[in-house]
Amino acid sequence: MEDRKKDLSERKKIILKAIIDAHIENGEPVGSKYLTGHKQISCSSATIRNEMAELEALGYLEQPHTSAGRVPSERGYRFYVDTLIEHYAMTAREIFQINELLKEKMAELDHILLTASKVASNLTNYTAFAIKPRASSITVRRFDAVYLDDSTFILVLVASNGQVKTKTVRLSDMPPLSTAVTDLLAAVLNEHLQNLSASEINLPIMMEMEKAMGSRPELVSVAVKVIYEAMNELDQGELKVSGMDRLLEYPEFSDPDRMKEVLGAIEQKDDILRMVSDPDGNGDVGVVIGSESAVKVMDRSALVYKPIVQNGKTVGAIGVLGPARMDYAKVLATLEGISGNVESLLSPEQKQLADGGHTSPLRDE
């Protein structure tokens, strides 16, 4: 599709921004009468109506009813986010709430991200979420096999990201186990599978392992099957939600059936986890509006998220879910501030926001 951004005159941009700002604030269609009182719009009501009609024809506005004013389309919101949005100046109180994260002595990433999402929900008045994304490829840096009895042993996997997974393995119709056998199995696994992803475990490697196991080659296929299961479980990702009830404050989510669908999408989590994956670790903020989302029920919603990057690797993400008419400027500034704060907390050597390193200018409350 041809890019029509160049078609918009400065007057059209001012009118479009005024309509979106007003719709974000009150959720109602915006008419030409309202715009005649706007301080940056000096043209007549008739000219405004003509400009609004042209913006509708270009796909930036929609008219929900024949006699009603206009509301932004997804195309309009996208142009607003990419081109028209103004930098949001955070208040001293908002900066203070974000910087309070640094005063918490939180060692676990889960706790940090959940706290960050609660702060985001409180500051923006939208539903917020914290994510530990799927890893692009889980690898195991150490295997242990612990003998329990003649037919049972515990397989321990220490993943490259520090996670530990234990699986109890029970054998049937096989010769009895011994400590010497489980020790040998652990040694073979460490020699051949250490730092490999599941996709890299192939038949030639398994054949070498079977040879190394001597009289117990059958244990290789049993162990590899369990390892595949454990790697998949380690790679599931997690999504935790804060302020879910805040969606009910917006008419877009007032319909019980629609709310049920949204809750179902969040509970399933798979599509959302895929959307916020940032395998390159560049930390770029993401803005997904309406049908841009892979989650079908998000057609009148927007999802904004910011990956948390440590040492060039995405270790999590925080985000906000709300109506398509959300206050993007405030949401973007809030997520940038929180993510920078969390990254400082995870990497103490970085310049911390509490020491004056924030980039958002303050404004008076």
N, C-alpha and C positions, 0 to 999 in steps of 0.2 A: 504493500500500500504506500502511495506517495506521501511523504512527510509534509504535513500542512502547517507546521509551526510557523513557517515563514509567511503564511497568508495572514497572520494576525497583526493588525495594526496596533500601535500603542494604546489607542482608545479601546479597542476590543480586549486587550490584555487587562486594562484597568477595570473594565466592566466585568469580565470573567472573574477576576480576582475578588471584586466586591461581592459578586453573587456567591462564590464559594465560601468566602469568609462569613457572610450572613447565614448561609445554609449550615455551615459548621456550628455556628452559635445557636441557632434556634430550630433547625431541622425542618423548616417550612419552605415551600416554593417562594422564590423572590421575584417580585414584579417591578416594572419600570417606575412605578410611583415611589417605591422605596429608594431606588437608585438616584432619583432626581435630587434627593437630599444628601447624597454622598459628597463629601468635600472635594474629592479629586475628579468628580464628573460634572462638567459645566455645560454639557449639551442638553438639548430639549428632550422632553419625554418621548416625542415621536422618533427622534434620532436614536434614543436608547432602545426603543422597541425594534427599530430596524436592525440595530447592531445585535440585539439578542436573537432576532430571527436568523441572522446570518451565522451567529455562533451555533445555533441549533442545527442549521443546515450543514455546518462543518463537522458536527458530531460532538461538540464540546458541552452542549446543554440538551436537556430533555424537558418536555412539557407533559407532566403527569396527567393533566386534565385540560380540556380545550380552553376553559376560562381562567385557568390558574397561571401563576408565574412559572419560572423555569427552575430546574434543579440541575446540578452538575451531572454529567455522564461519567462513566469510567475514564473515557478519553480526557474529559475536562479535569478530573482529579489527577490523572497522570501528568498532564501539562502543568498543573498547579505545583505538584511535588517537584517536577524536574526543572521548572522555569520560574514560577511566580512566587514561590514560598519565600518568606522573609525570615531572617535569622531570629530565633526566639531567645530573648534575654532572660535568663533565669533569675529569680528573686534570691535574695540572700538566704531566705528560709529554705528554699529548694536546694540550694548549694549546700547548706548546712545539713539537711537530711541525707543528701548523698554522701557527704564527707563523714557522716557518722559511721558509715561502713568501715572506715579505717580504724575506728576505735574498738571495733569488735575483735576479740582474739579468736577468730574462727579458723580452724586448721583444715576442715574438710571442704572440698569444692562444692559438694552438694549443698551444704549449709550456706555457703557464700552466695551461690546462685539463687537459692530460694529466698534468702533475705533480700537480695537485689531485686527480685521480681516483686516482692511485697512493697518495696520502696517505689518501684515503677508504677504499680497499681495505685498506690496512695497519691502519688504526685500527678498522675494523668487522669485519674478517675475512670480508667478503662481496665478491662481484664488483662492481667499480665501473666507471662509464663517464663519458666526457667527450663533450659534444655541441656542435657548432656547428650550431644549428638552421636550418631553411629560413627564408629571409626571407619576409615576407608579400608583398612585391612588389619584385623587383630592378629598379633603375633604373640608367641609365648617365649619368654626368656628363660624359664626353668620348669622342668617337670619333676615331680616326686611320685613314687608309688609306695604306699604304706600297706604292708601285709596285715590282714585282720584274722583270717582263718583259711582253711584249705580251699574255700571257694569264693572268698571275698577279699578285695583290696580297695583302697582309696587312691584315686588319681588326683593329684594336686597340680593345678596349672597357675603359674604366676605370669600374668600378661605383661606386655611391654609397657602398658600405661599404668602399671602398679596394681591393677585389680587381681584378686585371687579367686579362683574357682575350684571347688572340690566336688568330685563325683564318686559316689560309691558304686563299684562294679562287682556284680555277682555273676559268677560263672556257673554253667550247667553242662553236664556231659563232657567235662574236660578233666584231665589229670589234676591232682591236688597242687595247690600253690605252696610256696615256701618263701621265706624272707630272701633267700638267694635269688629266686626267680623274679620277685618284684624289684629287687635292687638292680638286676640285670635289665629289666624292662625300662626302669627309669634312666639307666645309663644309655640305652639304645635310643630312647626318645630324645634325650638331650643331645646326643651326637648327631642325629639325623633331622630332627624337626625344630630344633631351637631357632627362633627368629624367622620362621616360615609362616606365611599366611595359609589359610585353609586351601586356597586355590593353587598353592604351590606344592601341596602334598600330592604327589603323583604315584603311579604304579611302579616305576623303576625305584623310587625311594623306598616304597613299602617292601619291594622284593629284597633290597639290601638289608632292611631292618629284619625281615624274616630270617635271612641268612645269619645275621648277627645274633638272633635269639636262639640259635642252636636247636635243641630238642623241643622248644616251645614256640614255634613260628605262628601258631594260631592266635597267640595273644596280641599280635600286631594289628590284625583287622579289628579285634575287639577294642583295643585301645584307641585306634584311629577314629572309629565310629563315635566313641565317647568324646574324643577331642573335638571333632566336628561339632557335636552338640554343644559342648562347652563354649567354643569360639562363637557360635551363633548367639548363645545367651549373653556372652560378654559384649556382643556387638549390637544389642537391641536398642540402646539409647533410652533416655528417660525424659519425660515431660511432666512438669509440675505446674499447677495453675494457681494463681492468687487473684482474689477479687472476682470470682466468677459471677457473683450476684450483681456486679456493677453493670453487666450487659442489660439487665432488666430495666435499668434507668433510661434506656434508649428505645424509642418506639419501633425501630428496625428489628428488635428482638422480642417484642411484646407478644407475638403470636406463639402460643405454647408448642405447636407442632414444629415451628421453625427453631425455637430454642432447643427442643429435643434433638433435632438434627445436628445443631451446632455442638451440643454436649456429646453426641455420639461421635462426631468427627474428632473432637478433642480426646475422647476416651480411646478411640482407635489409634490415634497419634501418628501412625505410619506416614501419612501424606505430609503432615506438618514437619516431622523429623526430616523427611527427604528435602523439603523446601529450604530448611535452614542449614542444611549441610554446607560446610565451607572447607572442602578438602585442601584448598590452596593456602588456607590460613591467612588470607589478605585482610580479614576483618571488616570488609565493606558492609555498610548498613544495607538492609534489604527492605523494600516497600512493595507489598503485593496487594493490588487493589482489585476487588470483585472477581470477575471471571479470569483474571490472570492467575488465580490460585488453582492448584491441582485439587483442592478441596471443593467439591461441587456446591456445597451448601453455603459457601462464603461469598455468594454473588453480590450481596449488598454490604459486605464487610471489607475491612482492610486489616492487614497484618504487617506490622513493622518489627523488624528484629535486628539485633546487633550481635555478631559473634564475639566471643571472648577469646583472645589469642594470647598464647604464652609460648615464647621461644619459637615463633613461626608456625605454631600448631594450634588449631581450634580446639579448645578444651570445653567449650560450652557456649551457650547463647542466652540472651534475655530478649524478650519481645513484648509487644502489646497487641491485643486484639480488640477491635471496636468497630463502630459503623464506618462506612466509606467516607462519611463527612467528619472524621476525627480531626482533632487539632494537630495536624502533621508537624507544624513548626515546634510546638511544645514537646510532642512525643519524640521527635528526632533529637532535640537538645537534651532531653532527659535521658534517653538511652545512651547517647554519646557520653554524657557526664558519668552515668553509672558504670558503663563498661570500662571507661578509663580508670575509674576508681577501683574496680575489681581487679583489673590488670595490674594496677599499682600494688594492690594488696597481695596478689600472687607473686609479684616480682618486686620485692622491697627495694632493690637497687634503682628502680625507675623513679623518676621524680613524682612525688605523690601530690594529689590534688589538694590535700589538706595543707600543704606548704605553699599554696598559691599557684599551683600548676594548672588549674582549670583554664579552659579556653573560652568559656562562655562569659560574656560581659554581664555584670549584675545590673538589675534594675530595681528601683524602689518598689516595695509592695504597695 
